[in-house]
Structure formats: structure tokens, C-alpha cells
Amino acid sequence: MPCPYFEPQTKSRRSVAFRLPLRVFWVGRCVAGGTPDEDAQLEHCNLGYALPCPHLPPEREADAVRFSQRPEGPMFILEKDHRPVRWGGLATIEPGTVLSTQAQAWLKP
């Protein structure tokens, strides 16, 4: 579940020993104004629920984004405090948003 403020840009060549929400480790940028290094991106940005992150806005819709496959097609789920707050099919995501960039990254294994 990536951070809702993480915009994935390129796949990293770095390998990790666990499953990642966007299927691989991505290097990207923080649209909340931060400049996290690669370690922080792996520990926080790629995984979501980065509550100790100093760039995470105090007032926010979600703490993490989850993607899932369902019979009707892929979907997104925004979570806050480990509970869903908004969800829908990928076709309902506004183009050009961080969420749409994350969805595109998730679709590219």
C-alpha cells in the first residue's frame, strides 16, 4: 500500500526480500513536498502508513492506497487508520493524478 503522496517514476534495480504493494520497488517523488532518499522511499513511500514521515500532511484523506483485482476488473482502495474510506474501479480515477500514476505502476509488473 503506497503512501497516497508518493508518485512512482522509475522501477528501481534494488531487490527486496518481501512483496511490495506496487509489485516492485519504485523510486519517485513526494508530492507532499518532501525529498526522501531511496531508503526512506522503500521504508515509507512504497509501503504507506508512514506516520513518522515529516512530510505527511496532518489533514489527509488517506494514509495508504491499496490495489486489488476483482471479477469486474482492478480497483483501488484508499485507507485511513487501516479502514477503507474511498474505493472504485481504476476507470474512475481522474487522469494525471498521483493515484492514476500509482495505478499505472501497479498494472506494470
C-alpha positions in Angstrom: 0.0 0.0 0.0 1.9 3.0 -1.1 1.7 6.4 0.5 -1.0 8.5 -1.2 1.5 11.3 -1.8 4.1 9.1 -3.5 4.4 9.4 -7.3 6.3 6.4 -8.7 8.5 7.4 -11.6 11.0 4.6 -12.3 11.5 1.0 -11.3 14.5 0.5 -9.0 17.1 -2.2 -9.7 17.2 -2.7 -6.0 15.8 -6.1 -4.9 13.9 -6.7 -1.7 13.0 -9.9 0.1 9.4 -9.1 0.6 6.3 -8.3 -1.5 5.7 -4.7 -2.4 2.3 -3.1 -2.9 3.2 -1.8 -6.4 4.8 -5.2 -7.1 8.3 -3.8 -7.4 10.3 -1.1 -5.6 9.8 2.2 -7.3 11.8 5.4 -7.0 9.7 8.6 -7.3 8.8 11.9 -5.7 6.8 13.1 -2.8 4.0 15.4 -3.8 3.6 16.5 -0.2 6.9 18.4 -0.5 9.5 16.0 0.7 12.7 14.8 -0.9 13.0 11.3 0.7 16.2 9.3 -0.1 15.9 5.8 -1.6 15.9 4.1 1.8 13.0 6.3 3.0 11.2 5.6 -0.2 11.4 1.9 0.4 10.5 2.1 4.1 7.8 4.7 3.9 6.7 5.8 0.4 6.4 2.4 -1.2 4.7 0.9 1.8 2.3 3.6 3.1 1.2 4.2 6.7 4.4 6.3 7.0 3.0 8.2 10.1 6.5 9.2 11.3 7.2 10.9 7.9 7.7 14.6 8.5 6.1 15.4 5.0 2.8 13.6 5.6 0.1 16.3 5.9 -1.7 16.2 9.2 -5.1 16.6 7.5 -5.4 14.0 4.7 -8.0 11.8 3.1 -5.9 8.6 3.3 -2.8 7.0 4.9 -2.3 4.4 2.2 -3.5 3.1 -1.2 -4.3 -0.5 -1.9 -4.9 -2.1 -5.3 -6.7 -5.3 -5.9 -8.1 -7.4 -8.7 -11.8 -8.3 -8.6 -14.0 -10.1 -11.2 -15.2 -6.7 -12.6 -11.6 -5.5 -13.1 -8.9 -3.9 -11.0 -9.8 -1.5 -8.2 -8.2 1.0 -5.8 -8.9 1.4 -2.1 -7.9 4.4 -0.1 -7.3 3.6 3.6 -7.2 5.8 6.7 -6.5 4.3 10.1 -6.5 0.9 8.4 -10.1 1.3 7.2 -11.3 1.9 3.7 -12.5 5.5 3.1 -12.9 5.5 -0.7 -12.7 2.9 -3.4 -13.6 2.3 -7.0 -12.6 0.8 -10.3 -9.4 2.1 -12.0 -11.5 3.6 -14.8 -13.0 6.0 -12.2 -9.6 7.6 -11.3 -9.0 11.1 -12.6 -6.2 11.1 -15.2 -3.0 12.9 -14.3 -3.3 12.4 -10.5 -0.9 10.6 -8.2 -3.5 7.9 -7.8 -3.6 7.3 -11.6 0.3 7.2 -11.7 0.2 4.6 -8.9 -2.4 2.5 -10.7 -0.3 2.5 -13.9 2.7 1.4 -11.9 0.6 -1.4 -10.2 -0.5 -2.6 -13.6 3.1 -2.9 -14.8 4.5 -6.0 -13.1 
